[in-house]
Amino acid sequence: MYPGGARNMTGTSDSESLDRLFSQICRLKHARVHTLYEALGLYRGQPRVLHALWDREGLTHTELSRQLRVQPATITKMIQRMEKAGFVERRPDPDDQRVSRVYLTAAGRAIREDVQQVWRRLEGEAFSGFSEEERVLLRGFFLRIRDNFVQASGAG
């Protein structure tokens, strides 16, 4: 047995494998982004709703559900919570009073810059100490990994 665990086919220990490191990075990033969002009063899934509404206001719950690939009941709960927090408001559809449409409030529009700042901060934290050349190389690797997954899934 090698110090640090069994060796895999690449000669690295299991705790250092690329897959494991990639998973750790994803988990750490996910936790960090949610911590930063919670400081803004945003919770899981809500930034995605805001992004959809920044692109196009007045979506119905059904449209949001489809676009974000989230169950309708989940969207309803998210919208209720965001409405209570003052980020969105629901208004009846002028052509069909049974349908409500979701619109940003002034607070929902104003938080856009803060959300963008979260992503700039995350990028700064993640790539601190990387040279521009290293960033370019890493970007190329990430694009190849993404393309490999797209090709393997048949999406594209």
N, C-alpha and C positions, 0 to 999 in steps of 0.2 A: 504494500500500500504506500502510495506517495503522500508526502505531507500535503495537506489541503484537499485530500480526497482522491478517488480513483481517476486515472487518466483516461481520456476518451480518444477517439481515432485521430484527433489533431494534435495530441500530445499535451493538451492543456487539461487541468483538473476540471471536473464537472462544475465546480463553483465558478470557473472562469470561462466556460463555454460561451460562444457568441450568442447562442439562443438564450441562455440564462442571463447574460449581461443585458441583452436587448430587452428581455422581460423586466428585469430590475429597473432599467432606465424608464421604460413605459410606466411602470407602477409609481416610481418616484415622481415623474413628471405629472402624472394624473393626480397624485396626492397634493403636489405643490400647487397646481393650477386651481384645485378646489379650495385650498386654503386661501389663496389670493382672491378668488371669486367670493368666498364667504365674507371676507373683509369688506367687500362692496355690497353685501346684502343679497348676493346671488347664490343660488343653490343648483345642484345637479340638473343638467338639462336646460336650465333657464337661459344661459348664454346662447345656446343653439336657437331657442325661440326668438331671442332678440335679433340674432343675425338674420333669421328668416324675415322678420318684420322690418329690419333696416333695409333689406333688399326690396321688400314689397309689403306695405301695410295693408290692412283690411282683409287678411286671410281668415277663412273660417276655421273652426276647430278641425274639421275633416281635412281641409287642405294642409294645415299644419301637421296633423297626424301623418298624412301620406308623405309629405315632403321630408319630415324628420324621421320617418319610419318608427313611430312610437304609437302605442295603443291609444285609441281615442280617450279612454278613461284617464290615462296618464297625462295627456295634453290638458284635459279639463282641470285636473288637480293643479298642474303647473300654472295654467292661466289664472286660476283662482288665487293661488299664492302670489303670483306676480301682480295681480290686480290689487290685492291687499297691501302689497309693498309699494304700490304706486307707479309701477313701471309700464303697465298696460291698462287699457280699458276695453270693455266689450260694448259694442253698439249693435242694435238691430240692423239687419240688411234692409235697405230701403225697398227692395223688390219682394222680399219674403221675410215677414216679421218673425217667422219661426226660426230663422237662422241668425246667429250673431257673428259679427266680424270683430277681429282683434286689431286694435290700434295702439300705437305707442303713445305714452303721455310725454310731457316735457321731460320728466325724469328718465323715461325710457330712451329718449333721444340723447339726453345729456350724458348718460352713462357709457355711451359708445366709446368715447375717448379713453375712459378708465379701463374698459375691457381691452381696447387695443394696447394700452400701456401694460396690462398684465402680460400680453404675449411678447411685447418688447422686453419686458423684465425677465421673463422665462428664457428667452433666447440669450440674453446677456448672461444670466446665471449658468445656463447649460454650456455655453461656449466660451466662458471666461478662460483666458490663457491660450486659446486657439489662435494660430496665425491665420491670416486671410487664405493662404495656400491650403492650410489644413481644413478650413471651412469649405472651400471649393471642392476638395477631394471628398470630404464627408458627404456633401450634398450629392455629388455624383454617385457615391455608394448607396445613399438612401433612395435616389431615383431608380437605380438598378434593382434594389430590393423591392420597391413598390411595383416596378414593371414586372418583376418575376412573379409577384403575387397576383397581379392583374392577369397575366398570361395563364398562370396555373388555374385561376378561377374561371377563366373563359370570359371574364368581363373585359370591357375595353371599349 
